[in-house]
Amino acid sequence: MRGVNLTRELVLEELETTPDGAGGTRSGWVALGTLWADVRAGSGREAGGAAQAVSRTRYRITVRAAPHAAAARPRPDQRLREGDRLWRILSVAETDRAGRYLTCHAEEEVAA
């Protein structure tokens, strides 16, 4: 396994839905904590959006492992943030046999 450099500070976020008081719901992203990560870009492509083209790039984001039930363990229904940059988590898997790291397969979308 290549060396892992956890040099990027990312915020793990989860979508939270709350009642809006008028019979509906309101959704918003809530920060769960900070993870130090090794972020590596993969392949990218351009996709047509409703109003404009969107650039999508896949990333492999490596973080320290956490137990399955821990709040610090990323899940596919969450996202990672670094300032204005957002990565939607697609899947999570153990990186090494010893279980020290997790790899988050994620996608970043940017309006072109």
trRosetta pair geometry for C-beta under 8 A, 3 or more apart (Angstrom, degrees):
i j d omega theta_ij theta_ji phi_ij phi_ji
1 4 7.7 -9 143 -37 113 98
1 95 7.1 94 -142 148 141 99
1 96 5.5 -47 -48 -96 165 107
4 38 5.0 -129 -162 -20 74 153
4 62 5.4 -109 -138 118 116 146
4 95 7.7 81 -81 127 138 159
4 101 5.9 -154 -98 -89 168 157
5 38 5.1 110 62 -107 58 109
6 36 4.0 72 161 130 110 106
6 37 6.0 16 -141 -56 76 4
6 38 5.6 -71 -82 -42 49 82
6 62 7.4 -106 -85 102 83 91
6 63 7.2 90 -122 -128 115 47
6 64 7.0 12 -99 -40 157 89
7 36 7.3 53 -45 -173 10 100
7 38 7.0 61 19 -97 77 65
8 36 7.0 136 69 -162 44 57
8 37 4.8 -46 72 70 98 84
8 38 7.2 140 20 -95 103 20
8 39 5.1 -12 28 -5 160 114
8 82 6.4 -34 176 -103 110 144
9 34 5.8 -10 -170 -169 94 117
9 35 7.8 152 -155 78 48 37
9 36 6.1 -30 -96 -101 60 66
9 37 7.8 150 -96 20 13 84
9 82 7.2 127 84 -119 57 95
10 34 7.1 146 78 -156 39 64
10 35 5.3 -26 69 66 92 87
10 36 7.7 142 21 -112 78 16
10 37 4.9 6 6 7 123 133
10 39 7.6 120 -53 -62 131 121
10 61 7.3 10 -10 -168 168 137
10 63 7.8 -94 52 -87 123 121
10 80 4.4 4 170 -174 132 111
10 81 6.5 141 -166 63 76 37
10 82 5.3 -58 -106 -64 75 93
10 87 7.8 -30 -148 31 139 121
11 31 5.1 -46 180 -132 121 107
11 32 7.9 139 175 44 74 62
11 33 7.4 -179 -149 100 64 25
11 34 5.8 -40 -98 -99 62 65
11 35 7.8 147 -108 20 14 76
11 80 6.9 144 70 -160 45 57
11 81 4.5 -25 60 61 100 96
11 82 7.5 162 13 -75 79 44
12 31 7.3 102 74 -160 52 61
12 32 4.6 -52 98 59 99 108
12 33 5.6 2 44 61 108 70
12 34 7.5 -175 6 -98 83 14
12 35 5.5 64 -38 -11 108 116
12 72 7.2 141 28 -145 160 49
12 74 5.9 -135 -127 -92 123 87
12 78 6.1 12 -174 160 87 138
12 79 8.0 156 -155 85 48 38
12 80 6.1 -29 -97 -102 54 72
13 29 4.5 24 169 179 131 110
13 30 6.4 151 -156 71 78 34
13 31 5.6 -45 -97 -95 82 48
13 32 6.5 174 -103 1 25 87
13 78 6.2 160 81 -169 48 88
13 79 5.2 -21 63 67 101 83
13 80 7.3 163 16 -98 85 21
13 81 5.7 43 -15 -11 127 115
14 29 7.1 149 72 -151 26 66
14 30 5.7 -29 63 61 79 89
14 32 5.6 63 -7 -46 107 120
14 77 7.3 46 -141 110 82 90
14 78 5.1 -44 -92 -111 69 98
15 27 5.9 0 -174 -171 101 109
15 28 7.5 160 -149 86 61 20
15 29 5.9 -42 -94 -95 56 65
15 30 7.8 125 -128 14 10 82
15 77 7.0 -92 26 157 108 94
15 78 7.7 -157 -4 -108 75 51
16 27 7.0 159 81 -150 42 59
16 28 6.0 -25 61 68 89 69
16 29 7.4 126 13 -126 83 16
16 30 4.6 33 -11 -10 130 125
17 25 4.9 13 -178 173 103 132
17 26 7.1 157 -153 77 58 38
17 27 4.9 -25 -97 -94 76 81
18 25 6.6 149 76 -158 29 80
18 26 5.5 -25 65 61 82 90
18 27 8.0 157 19 -87 65 34
18 28 7.8 -23 14 24 106 100
19 24 7.6 135 -155 87 59 37
19 25 6.0 -61 -104 -106 37 65
19 26 7.6 26 122 14 13 86
20 23 7.7 -35 63 51 93 36
20 24 4.8 -8 33 77 126 85
20 25 6.0 161 -18 -138 95 10
20 26 4.5 110 -81 -32 98 101
29 79 7.1 -45 -132 48 135 118
29 81 8.0 109 144 -42 146 137
31 81 7.9 -82 -101 40 94 129
32 71 5.7 -152 -176 164 119 103
32 72 7.5 -180 133 -94 113 45
32 78 7.6 -39 4 -141 139 138
33 71 7.0 104 -3 121 129 104
33 72 5.8 -49 69 -104 148 83
35 63 4.6 -7 170 -138 129 135
35 64 7.3 -154 -155 33 93 83
35 72 7.0 138 -84 -168 103 90
35 74 7.3 -42 -32 -49 167 109
35 80 7.3 -72 52 -124 120 114
36 63 7.0 136 75 -135 48 79
36 64 7.1 43 59 -11 90 105
37 61 5.1 -7 -172 -174 134 95
37 62 6.3 144 -159 72 73 48
37 63 5.0 -38 -98 -81 85 84
37 80 7.3 37 -34 -162 164 151
38 61 7.2 159 76 -157 51 46
38 62 4.2 -6 52 55 103 106
38 63 8.0 -165 20 -65 70 41
39 59 6.0 -16 -164 -173 84 130
39 60 8.0 153 -155 81 39 50
39 61 5.2 -4 -107 -110 71 84
39 82 8.0 -60 -50 -24 160 153
40 59 6.5 146 77 -161 45 75
40 60 4.8 -15 65 60 103 93
40 61 7.6 -174 26 -78 65 42
40 62 7.8 30 4 -5 106 99
41 44 7.5 -18 -180 -45 110 108
41 57 5.9 -27 -150 166 101 127
41 58 7.7 110 -169 83 56 52
41 59 5.7 -45 -107 -103 44 81
42 57 7.0 152 61 175 66 76
42 58 4.0 -41 67 91 122 97
42 59 6.1 -168 5 -90 92 24
42 60 6.2 89 -48 -19 114 88
43 57 7.4 -164 106 -146 33 63
43 58 5.5 21 56 33 69 113
44 55 6.3 10 179 180 120 92
44 56 6.4 170 -154 92 71 46
44 57 3.8 -24 -98 -100 104 80
44 58 7.1 -157 -78 13 52 67
45 55 7.7 175 92 -152 32 56
45 56 5.7 -12 61 61 77 92
46 53 5.4 0 -177 -180 110 118
46 54 7.1 150 -160 78 60 41
46 55 5.5 -33 -102 -99 73 64
46 56 7.5 155 -104 18 22 75
46 112 6.3 6 -133 -35 110 158
47 53 7.1 150 79 -161 35 68
47 54 5.1 -26 68 67 86 94
47 55 7.9 158 21 -96 71 17
47 56 5.7 21 2 -5 116 120
48 53 5.9 -49 -107 -106 50 66
48 54 7.4 86 -180 19 5 84
49 52 5.3 3 60 67 116 52
49 53 6.4 154 12 -125 89 10
49 54 4.4 88 -46 -27 114 110
49 111 7.3 -50 10 -118 157 83
52 111 5.7 49 93 -162 130 100
52 112 6.6 -165 150 59 103 71
53 111 7.7 116 84 -165 53 57
53 112 4.2 -37 95 54 101 124
54 109 5.4 -7 178 -165 118 102
54 110 7.1 148 -164 72 68 36
54 111 6.0 -45 -107 -105 72 48
54 112 6.3 -170 -104 -3 15 93
55 109 7.2 147 78 -156 51 49
55 110 4.7 -21 62 65 103 91
55 111 7.7 45 17 129 82 2
55 112 4.9 107 -30 -65 97 104
56 107 5.6 -2 -170 -175 100 113
56 108 7.2 161 -151 80 51 47
56 109 5.4 -16 -99 -100 78 74
57 107 7.0 155 78 -154 39 63
57 108 5.1 -13 59 56 92 96
57 110 7.7 11 4 7 105 108
58 105 6.9 -15 -168 -172 104 85
58 106 7.3 145 -158 82 56 41
58 107 5.6 -34 -100 -98 58 76
59 87 5.9 -62 47 -132 138 135
59 105 7.7 157 81 -158 51 41
59 106 4.9 -24 64 69 99 91
59 107 7.1 172 16 -88 82 25
59 108 6.3 51 -17 -14 123 103
60 103 5.6 -23 -166 -163 93 110
60 104 7.6 144 -162 72 42 50
60 105 6.4 -19 -104 -102 65 62
60 106 7.9 158 -93 25 18 79
61 80 6.3 -149 151 24 171 165
61 87 6.4 113 -34 120 147 163
61 103 7.2 134 69 -161 43 55
61 104 4.3 -25 67 62 99 103
61 106 5.4 8 3 12 121 127
62 95 5.8 44 -130 -78 108 155
62 101 5.3 7 -172 177 103 128
62 102 7.1 161 -150 81 56 44
62 103 5.4 -26 -94 -99 75 69
62 104 7.6 -170 -77 18 25 74
63 74 6.7 103 39 -9 146 123
63 101 6.8 153 79 -157 32 78
63 102 5.4 -18 63 60 83 94
63 104 6.7 29 4 -12 109 112
64 100 7.1 -59 -144 165 68 67
64 101 6.3 -68 -115 -108 31 62
64 102 7.5 21 107 14 19 88
65 73 7.7 12 -173 -109 53 97
65 94 6.8 23 -105 -123 127 83
65 95 7.9 -138 -63 21 102 94
65 99 5.3 125 -160 163 177 71
65 100 5.6 -173 5 163 118 16
65 101 5.7 -116 -39 -82 88 7
65 102 5.1 123 -99 -34 66 90
66 70 4.1 -112 157 76 113 142
66 72 4.3 179 -99 89 164 97
66 73 3.9 -143 79 -66 109 83
66 102 7.4 -48 19 -16 72 137
67 70 4.5 106 59 -22 80 109
67 73 6.6 -108 77 -44 37 135
68 73 6.3 -109 -132 84 21 174
69 73 7.7 84 57 24 15 136
70 73 4.7 102 69 -14 90 101
73 92 7.4 122 169 150 86 159
73 102 7.1 123 -146 -45 80 166
74 78 5.7 -136 -155 70 75 132
74 80 7.2 -23 -116 -60 137 104
74 89 5.5 -166 167 -114 118 160
74 92 5.3 168 92 -93 93 140
74 102 6.7 174 38 114 102 143
74 104 5.1 -16 95 -91 154 129
75 78 5.1 92 59 -1 75 110
75 89 6.8 120 96 99 32 143
75 92 6.5 -84 -112 1 29 140
76 89 5.3 -140 -123 115 37 94
76 90 6.1 -2 -136 167 98 18
76 91 5.7 3 -88 -90 114 39
76 92 6.6 -136 -52 -6 74 92
77 89 7.6 -27 31 71 17 106
78 89 5.3 16 73 26 73 132
79 86 5.6 6 167 -171 134 95
79 87 6.1 162 -165 81 80 48
79 88 5.1 -40 -105 -103 102 48
79 89 6.1 -160 -98 -6 39 84
79 106 7.8 110 -140 -145 64 122
80 86 7.3 152 80 -156 50 49
80 87 4.5 -8 57 57 97 105
80 89 6.7 90 -15 -55 92 98
80 104 7.0 112 -26 106 134 159
80 106 6.5 -42 25 -119 115 164
81 85 6.9 148 -157 84 53 58
81 86 5.5 -15 -102 -102 77 71
81 87 7.8 -162 -72 22 35 72
82 85 4.7 -10 64 62 87 110
85 108 6.5 -19 -171 -136 94 131
86 108 6.6 143 84 -130 52 79
86 109 7.7 -25 81 42 100 78
87 104 7.6 100 126 121 129 124
87 106 3.9 46 166 151 112 139
87 107 6.8 146 -158 64 70 27
87 108 5.1 -46 -97 -72 73 84
88 106 6.1 158 75 -160 40 83
88 107 5.2 -22 58 60 96 85
88 108 7.7 163 13 -84 74 34
88 109 7.4 21 -2 -7 117 102
89 92 6.6 7 179 -54 123 97
89 104 5.1 -62 -128 -168 103 116
89 105 7.5 96 -162 71 61 49
89 106 5.1 -44 -100 -97 47 96
90 104 8.0 124 39 173 64 72
90 105 4.8 -61 65 103 106 92
90 106 6.0 173 3 -103 85 33
90 107 6.0 66 -42 -12 119 100
91 104 7.6 167 87 -154 42 49
91 105 4.6 11 54 44 88 113
92 102 5.6 4 -173 177 100 120
92 103 7.2 164 -151 83 51 47
92 104 5.3 -17 -101 -102 82 69
92 105 7.5 -149 -72 18 35 73
93 102 7.0 154 79 -158 29 73
93 103 5.5 -17 64 58 81 95
93 105 7.6 30 9 -16 102 103
94 97 7.9 91 134 -94 124 19
94 99 5.4 -48 -143 -112 130 66
94 101 7.5 111 -165 83 58 53
94 102 6.2 -56 -105 -105 40 64
94 103 7.7 34 125 14 11 84
95 100 7.5 -64 64 71 104 71
95 101 3.9 -29 40 94 133 102
95 102 6.1 -178 -19 -121 95 8
95 103 4.6 113 -83 -33 94 97
96 99 6.9 -116 81 -29 76 19
96 100 5.6 -6 57 37 126 92
96 101 5.7 66 7 38 102 96
